[in-house]
Amino acid sequence: MARLLYSALYTLLLPLFVFRLLVRSLKASAYRQRLIERFGIQQKTLGRPIWIHAVSVGETIAISPLVERLLDQGESVLFTTTTPTGAAQVKQRFGGRVEHRYLPWDLPIFFTLFFGAHSPKLLLIVETEIWPNLLTATSSRKIPIVLANARLSEKSFKGYKRFSGLTKDTLNSISLLLAQHESDAERFKSLGMPEDRLLVSGSIKFDIDLPEDQIQIGKAWKAAFDRKVLVAASTHKGEDKILLDAWSVIPQDQRPVLILVPRHPERFDSVYQLAKGYSDFVSKRSLSTADRNIDIWIGDSLGEMFAYYSAADLAFVGGSFSGTGGHNPLEPAALGLPIVMGPSDYNFRSIISTLKSEGALVQVQCEQELAEQIRVLLGNDNHAMSQAGINVVEKNRGALERLYEQVKKLI
């Protein structure tokens, strides 16, 4: 009954979801491309692929090493994402070696159509995508479901608990849930996840595959800039101005090149226009390569985050001043970059806490602290801080191997 009510409500809201997608497509046309796939009408795949679902860019990057291993073992892979940026990441990393589709909206009829086109042998979902009809439709077809790298913040836990009956039934569709931490596992158990199908395996995001080609590109950019570089990665609306204001108060002779990389492609142009109010020497990746005369460089490309990080001396990780819980700081940590973040951290609280306690990351509470820390960190020898980040990543590797072993058992 709970799922029927959920489906009825979802059906009523579906026009709003479509409208929102079309509105977003006014700034980023990719949102309206292949729209029919979101209704479950998709080109058929051959055989019985392993189905991987990752919402967007971060999840796609995290699961990519596992996908490579599966491809090396001769498995075929169907990869679904929710966002066009995730789709672009899949295309860049795998090309035609995997089949990409958009995940349908969460209604039974759409998954009936979806499974008419695909016959996966297993569904692996990256992180916490608990969609009732997706999981029920998959489980009813006797397809094993693995929820990998699962995390559940206290905030999300309270949200799911309001619909405890629906949440419990949905979780019982899952064959195996691999939680990042014991605290995540306890929350899932409290929501009704059977304990005998629940493991704590750590975070696969520590198993970072460093792309040497991007690292070399970034080093070449850094040499071309010929001075200190601050990268502000995955920034949200409002954070670009915060970084620009902090950058602008640094004395001219100490001021670094600022690389701004907005989280969402539809904001590339607006951030570029904003930056032009702070300097006469503003450019962007699509207009020019790195140059010693550039003050502010907008990273308006996809799939090059490791290159941007490799060009920098200091990293600010976005989402941490916008109230959106922060983004993953492990990529700059793996590259040995000192890291600064704002107060919002619920998406990666455990990882941020670990990096802080080991001396690899500084967390600030306000814009004034941010400006001061940027100035101090760029003026310091940060060798110990850099090594601390590398050590944290290396010490916590292994979750991907544990996940691979569990997937092998199920297929």
N, C-alpha and C positions, 0 to 999 in steps of 0.2 A: 504493500500500500504506500509506504514512504517513497519508494522509487517511482511509483505511478504519479504521485503528487509532484515529485521533483521534475519528472518529464513533462507534466502538464505546465508547470511554471516555466520550464526552459523553453517550451514551445511558444508560450506567450512572449517571452523575452527575445526570441530568435530574431525578429525584425530589428530590434535595437542592436543586436550583435552585428547583423549585416550592415546596418546603417553606420555603425561605428567603424567598421572595416572600410567602407567606402569613403568615409570622411578622412580616415588616415591615408587612404590612397590618393587623396588630392595633393598631399605633400610627398608621398612615396608610392609611386605607381605599382610597385611590386605587390602591394596589399590587395589589388583587385585582379592580379594575374592568377590563373588557375583557380578561380573562385569556386568553380563547380566541384572541385575536389573536396571542399569543406562540407559538401552535402553528400559525400560518400560515393559520388560518381567518378570513378577513377579508371585509368588504363590498367589492364590486367597484368599481374606479374606471373612468371612461370615458376613451376615447382613449388617447394615449400621453404621460403626464406625465413631467416630469423628476423623478426620485426623489432627494430629499435625505435623508441620514441624519446626525443629530447626536445624540450620546449623551444630553446633558442640557442644563442651562440655559446654561452658558458657551458651548458650541458653537453652540447655537441663536441666541444673541444675536450671535455673531461672524458667522454666515452670513446673518443676516436682511437686511442691505442687498443682498446678491446675489439673494436670493429676491424682494425687492421689484423689482429690475431685471428679473428673468425674468417676473414677473407683468405688469409694465408692457409687456413685449414680446409679451404675449398667450399666454405659455406656461402650461400647467397644471402644478401642483406636487403631488406626493405626498411628504409629510414624515413620516419615521419617527424615533422616539426610543426610548430604552431606559427612561427614568425618567418617572414621572408629573409631576415638576417640569418636565422638558423638555416634556412634553405640554401642561402648563398655560401655559408660555411661548409655545408655538406658537399656542395658542388666543388668548392675550392679544394677540399681535402681529398675527396674520393672520385670526382669526375663521374665517369660512367660505370665505375666499379660497383656502385650500389644504386638501387632504385629509390628515388625520393618522391614522396607524396606529402600533401598537407593532411594533418589529422582532422577527421570530420568533427563537426559540432556534435555535442554529446546527446544525441537522440537515437533511439533504437532503430528507426527506419534507415538512418544514415549508415549505421554499422551493418545492417542487413545488406545494403548495397556494397559497402566496403568489403565485407567477407565474400561477396559474390565475385569480387575481382582478385582477392588475395587469399591464400591458404597458408598462413605462417605456422611454423612448427613451435614457435615460442615467442612471447612478447616480453621485451625487457624495457622497462620504463626508468628513465634517469631522474632521480630525486622524487619529489612528492607531487605526482600528478594523479590524484585520487578522483577520477571521474566515474560516477556510478554506472552509467550505461556502457562506457568503454570497457570497464572491467567485467561487468556482468555478461556482456555479449561475447567477450573473449573466453571467459571461463566456461560459459554454457556450450562452447564448441570444443571443450576439452583441450584447450590450448594453455599450457603452463604460463604463468605470469610471474615475472621477477621484478620487484620494485627495488632498484639498486641505488646505493648512495643516498638512502632516504634520510631526510632530516625533518624535524617537526618542532618549530619554535613554540614557545609558550603562548604567543599570540595566536598562531595557527591552531594549536591544540584547543584553545578555548572556542575558536570558531567551529571546528569540527564537532566539539562536544555538544554544541547546541542542537545538532542533528544526529544524536548518538545512535538512534536506530538505523538510519540510512548509512551512517559511517561504518558501523559494525558489520552490516551485511556486505558492504562494499569491500572492506578489508578482508573478509572471509573468502573473497574471490581470488585473493593473491596466493600463489603457491609458495613463494619465498620472499621475505622482506629482509634486506640487508641494510641495517641502520648504521649511520655514521658513528654515533656515540651511544653510550649507555643511557644517557638522559633522553635521547630520541627514542630508543627502544622502549623505555618505561612509559613514555607518552603514548606510543602506538599500542602497547599492551592495555593501557587504561581505556583506549578507545575500542578495544575488542579484538585486536590482532592476536590470533592464536600463538601462544608462546613457542610451540614446537615448530613453527614456520618462521621464526624470527631469529636473526643472527646480528651481532654487532661486528662489523668488519672494518671500520675506519672509513676515511674519505678517499675516494679514488682521485680526488683533485690534487692529492700529494704526488700522484704518479704522473708527473708532468713530463711530456715528451718535448724537449727543447729543440725547435726547428733551426738547424744550423744555418740554413739559407737566409732566414729572417734575421738571425743574430748578426750575420755578416753585413746585411743591408743596413741594419741599425747602426753598426759600428762605422760604416761609411758615412752615414748621415751625421753622426757625432763629429767625425773628423772634419766634415764640411762646415758644420756650425762653428767649430773652433772656439767654443767656450762652454761654460756650464749649461746643462739642459735640465729643465723640470718638465716632466710629463704629467698631465692630468688626464687619467684614463677613465673611460665610461662615465662621463659626467652627465648629470641630469639637468633639467631646466632650473635655472637659478644658481647652479654651482659654477657655471662658466664665469659669471660676473664675480662671484666670490673669489675665484682663482685669479681673475684679471685684476681685481682690486688689490689682492694680496701681492701679486707680482709688481704692480705699479708703485707700491710704497717701498720696494727694495731700492736702495741707492743705485743710481745709474751705473756706476762702475762695478757693481756686484750683481747686476740684474742678469738672470739667465735667459736663454731662449725658452719660451713657453710653448710646449706642444699640447694643444687641446684636442682631445679625442672624444667627441660626443657619443653617448651610448646609442642614440637612435639616428639613423641616416637622415630622416626628415628634418633634423635640426642642424645639419651641416651648414647650410647657407645662412641661417639666422645667427649662428655662433660666429661665423666668419664676419658678418656685418657688425655684430657686437664688438668683436676684437678690433675692428678698424677704428673704433673710437678711442683706443688706448695707444695706438702706435701708427706711424706712417709706413711701417715695414712689416706688413702682415701678408701672409700667403697661405696656401693650402696644398696638400699633397697632390691634388688633381691639377694644380696650376704650375707647380715648380718643384724641383728637387730641393734638398737642403742647401742652405747658402749662409755664409757668415754674416750677411747683411740682414737676415730675417730676425725679427724680434719674436713674432708669434706665428706659429705654424699650425693650421687646422688639419687634423688627421681625418680627412674625409674619404677614407678607404675602408674596406672590410677585410678582415682576415690578416691584418698586419700588426696586431697588437704587440707581438713579440719584437717586431722591428722597432716600433715606437719605444718600447721599454728599453731595448738595447741601445738606443741613442741617448738615453737619459743618465743623469747622475742621481736623481731623486724622483720618486713616484708618489703622486697623490692618487688614491683610488676612490672613484666616485660612488655616488649613491649614499655617501656617508654624511653629506650635509643637506640632502634632499628629503630625509625621513623615509627613505625606501630600503633601509637595512644594509646598505653597503654592498659592494661587489667583491669578487675574489682577490685577495692580496697575495695569493701564493705564486702567481706568475712572476711578479716583480721580485718576490722573495727568492725564487729559484734562480733568478739572474743576478742575485746579490745586490739588489737595489735597496737602499734605505727607503722606508715607507712612512707616509703620514696619512692619517684618515680622520674624518670628522666623528661626531658622537653617535650617529645612527649605525648600528652594527648587528642587528638581530639576524640577518641572513647568514653571517659567518662569525657569530660571536665566539664560538670555541676556538676557531682558527686565529682570529684576531687576538684573543686573550693569550693564546700560546705564543704568537709572534711578539706580543708586548712583553710577556714575562721573560722571554729569551733575549730581549733587547733589540729586536729586528724592526719594530714598528712603534711609532709614536702616535697616540690618539689625542686629538685636541677637541676642545668644546665650543670654540667660537672662532670667528673670522680673525680677530686680533691675534689669538694664539697660533692660528694657521700661518699668518704672515711672519710671525716671529720664528716659528719652527722652520719654515722654509729658509729664512735668512741664516739661521744658526746651522742647520744641517748642510746647506750648500757651502758654508764656510769651514766646516769641520772635515777632519780625516775620519771617514766613516767605515774604516776597514772592519772593525769588530762588529759593527751593526750589519754590514754586508754579509760577513761570514755567518753570523747568527741566523739570518734568513735562509741561507743555503743549508745550514745544519738542520734546521727545523724540517725543511722539505725532505732531506735525505733520510732523516730518522723516522719519518712517518710513512715512507713508501710501503707498498705491499697490498693495499686494499684491492687493487686491480687484479692481481694474481688470485686473490681469494675469490673475487667475483667470477673470474674466468673458470676456476675449478668448479664452482657451483653451477654455472651455465653448462659446462660439459656434462655434468651428471644428468641434467634435465633434458638434454638433446641427444 
